[in-house]
Each structure stands twice: as structure tokens, then as C-alpha cells.
Amino acid sequence: MQKASFVVIIQAAVLATSLWAVQGTEDNPKVWLKDIHFAGDLGVPLSELQEYTEYLIGHRMARAKILEVGPMAVTKALRHWGYLKAQVTPEIHSLKRSVNSKDAEVALELTIKAGKQYRVKDMTFVGLSAEFPQADLRQAFNMQRGDVADAEKISVGIGNLRARFQQKGKDVYVVPEMTFDDTASTVSLQFDVEK
């Protein structure tokens, strides 16, 4: 008796998921993204934000996708400039329909709280890092103490660090850890190199 009721529950769940998926496409049709506006504490020049988001304008996307990729693009720009704790809140505004189009047109408004711009306090390495001098490991990163904590440079540095170990025949992964000092607007970076 329990097995039969378990099968019925699974079938009901599959049916509900199928219906939800079909309804989701009707409730979330694609719209034309015509413009992006920025508000709040931007932290970086407006032109930088526009550069990171211009590829989105003029494309048809589901509203949910716009609400996902818009903030991701802006967050990437802010982290490139050291705003590692920035917050981005999206909101879609409907525009009138184009005369020649049956598709809805929307504008995306991104409200930004850039927060503090962090600079590198120090960089340390643990784990298998003892196989290289600390100075060699730091060279994998194009950053010095006092530089803006650029998330893109950190990401590239992790890739460079892995490549150094791969040259020695070791496949490793690197786990970064960030410790923030909000008073000084600095971040200490620790990279744990593991097999």
C-alpha cells in the first residue's frame, strides 16, 4: 500500500512540474530590453557600467533572465574596481509596445550600493605553496600591497598559480579566502593550494 501511494506522489510531482514549466513560459514571455538605467551609489564611472551591460540592450530575453544577467554584469564591473561587497538590485519597467512589434519592450533599472572600495593588505599562501618561494607565488598575481583588490586580477592570478603547479606535474586547486578590514578598507587574501 505504501509503495503504490509513493508512486502516485511521484507521478503527481512530475505532472505538477510539467504544468509549472509550461505555465512558466506563458507567464514569463520574452521581451525586448530597450534600455538600462543606473541609480544609487555607482562607485565607478557611468561609462564603465554601460560598457559592461551594452551587450544586453536590443535583445529579446525572458524577464527572469534580464533580472539575472543585468546585476551579474554590473557586479563584475564593480568587483573589477575593488567593490567586493557591492549590492545590485534590479527592477524592470514596462515601456509601450513598438508599433511594428507585438513584443513588449522594457527598461532595466539597476540600483547600486557600491560600498567600500577595497585595497590589498597582504597576500599569503598555504597548503602545497611551500614548494615555491612566496615571492614566486605573488608574481602569479598582478597585484601589490595597496593596489585595488581587482576580482578579475585575483581570478587570473589563481589560474596562473595553478599553471605553475601544473608545470611541475601537479594538478591542484586553489581556495581563496578573503578577510576584510572595513575600517581600513583593505582585504587580506589567503590562497590555499590543495591537491
C-alpha positions in Angstrom: 0.0 0.0 0.0 2.8 2.4 0.8 4.7 1.7 -2.4 1.6 2.5 -4.5 1.0 5.8 -2.7 4.7 6.7 -3.2 4.4 6.1 -7.0 1.2 8.2 -7.1 3.0 11.0 -5.2 5.9 10.9 -7.7 3.6 10.9 -10.7 1.7 13.9 -9.2 5.0 15.7 -8.6 6.1 15.1 -12.2 2.7 16.3 -13.6 2.9 19.4 -11.4 6.5 20.1 -12.6 5.4 19.7 -16.2 2.5 22.1 -15.8 4.6 24.6 -13.9 7.2 24.5 -16.7 4.5 25.1 -19.4 2.9 27.9 -17.4 6.2 29.4 -16.7 6.8 30.1 -20.3 3.4 31.7 -20.7 3.9 33.8 -17.5 7.5 34.8 -18.5 7.4 35.6 -22.2 10.4 37.1 -23.9 10.6 40.9 -24.0 12.8 43.4 -25.8 15.3 45.1 -23.5 15.5 48.6 -24.8 17.5 50.5 -22.2 19.4 50.2 -18.9 19.4 52.9 -16.2 21.7 53.1 -13.2 20.8 54.6 -9.8 22.3 54.9 -6.3 26.0 54.9 -5.2 27.6 53.8 -8.5 31.2 53.7 -7.3 32.6 53.6 -10.8 32.1 55.9 -13.9 28.8 55.5 -15.6 30.6 54.7 -18.9 32.2 51.6 -17.2 28.8 50.3 -16.2 27.4 50.9 -19.7 30.4 49.1 -21.2 29.7 46.0 -19.1 26.0 46.0 -19.9 25.7 47.2 -23.5 25.6 43.7 -24.9 22.2 43.2 -23.3 20.4 46.1 -24.9 18.3 45.3 -28.0 17.9 41.6 -27.3 14.8 39.5 -26.6 15.0 37.7 -23.2 12.7 36.4 -20.5 12.2 38.8 -17.7 13.8 36.4 -15.3 16.9 36.2 -17.4 17.2 40.0 -17.6 16.9 40.2 -13.8 19.7 37.6 -13.5 22.3 38.8 -16.1 21.9 42.5 -15.6 23.1 42.5 -12.0 25.7 39.9 -12.7 27.3 42.2 -15.4 27.3 45.2 -13.1 28.6 43.2 -10.2 31.5 42.1 -12.4 32.3 45.7 -13.2 32.2 46.8 -9.6 34.4 43.9 -8.4 36.9 44.8 -11.1 37.2 48.1 -9.4 37.6 46.6 -5.9 34.0 47.0 -4.7 33.9 43.4 -3.5 30.8 43.8 -1.3 28.7 45.8 -3.8 25.0 45.1 -4.0 22.9 45.5 -7.1 19.1 45.5 -7.1 17.3 45.1 -10.5 13.8 46.3 -11.4 12.1 46.0 -14.8 9.9 48.8 -16.1 7.5 48.2 -18.9 7.6 50.6 -21.9 5.0 51.0 -24.6 4.9 48.4 -27.3 6.5 49.2 -30.6 4.1 50.0 -33.4 5.6 47.2 -35.6 6.1 44.7 -32.8 3.8 42.6 -30.8 6.6 42.1 -28.2 6.7 44.1 -25.0 9.6 46.5 -24.5 11.2 47.0 -21.1 13.9 49.1 -19.4 16.1 47.7 -16.7 16.9 49.8 -13.7 19.8 48.7 -11.6 20.1 50.3 -8.2 23.7 50.1 -6.9 25.2 50.2 -3.4 28.9 50.1 -4.3 30.0 50.4 -0.7 33.7 50.4 0.1 36.5 50.1 -2.4 39.0 47.6 -1.1 42.7 47.5 -1.5 45.1 44.6 -1.0 46.5 44.5 2.6 48.5 41.3 2.1 48.7 38.0 0.2 49.6 34.7 1.9 49.7 31.2 0.6 49.2 27.9 2.5 48.9 24.2 1.7 51.2 23.0 -1.1 52.5 26.5 -1.6 55.7 25.7 0.4 57.0 24.1 -2.9 57.6 27.6 -4.3 59.1 30.8 -2.7 56.4 33.2 -1.6 57.8 35.8 -4.0 57.3 33.5 -6.9 53.7 32.8 -5.9 53.0 36.5 -5.5 54.3 37.0 -9.1 51.3 34.9 -10.3 49.1 37.8 -9.3 49.5 41.2 -11.0 48.8 43.0 -7.7 50.9 44.5 -4.9 50.1 45.6 -1.4 48.0 48.8 -1.6 46.6 48.1 -5.1 42.8 48.0 -5.7 41.6 44.5 -4.9 40.6 43.7 -8.5 38.5 40.5 -8.6 39.4 39.9 -12.2 43.1 40.0 -11.4 42.5 37.7 -8.5 40.8 35.2 -10.8 43.6 35.4 -13.4 46.2 35.0 -10.6 44.5 31.8 -9.4 44.7 30.5 -12.9 48.4 31.5 -13.1 49.1 29.8 -9.8 47.5 26.6 -10.9 49.6 26.7 -14.2 52.8 27.0 -12.2 52.0 23.8 -10.3 50.9 22.0 -13.5 54.3 22.8 -15.0 55.7 20.7 -12.1 53.2 17.9 -13.0 50.8 18.6 -10.1 47.1 19.2 -10.7 45.9 21.4 -7.8 43.0 23.6 -6.9 43.3 26.9 -5.2 40.8 28.0 -2.5 40.8 31.8 -1.9 39.9 33.3 1.4 39.3 37.0 1.9 39.4 38.7 5.3 38.1 42.2 5.2 39.1 45.2 7.4 36.2 47.6 6.8 37.8 50.3 8.9 40.9 50.5 6.7 39.0 49.4 3.5 41.5 46.6 3.0 41.3 42.9 2.3 43.8 40.2 3.2 44.0 37.4 0.6 44.9 33.9 1.5 45.3 31.2 -1.1 45.1 27.5 0.0 46.8 25.3 -2.7 45.5 21.7 -2.4 45.9 18.5 -4.4 
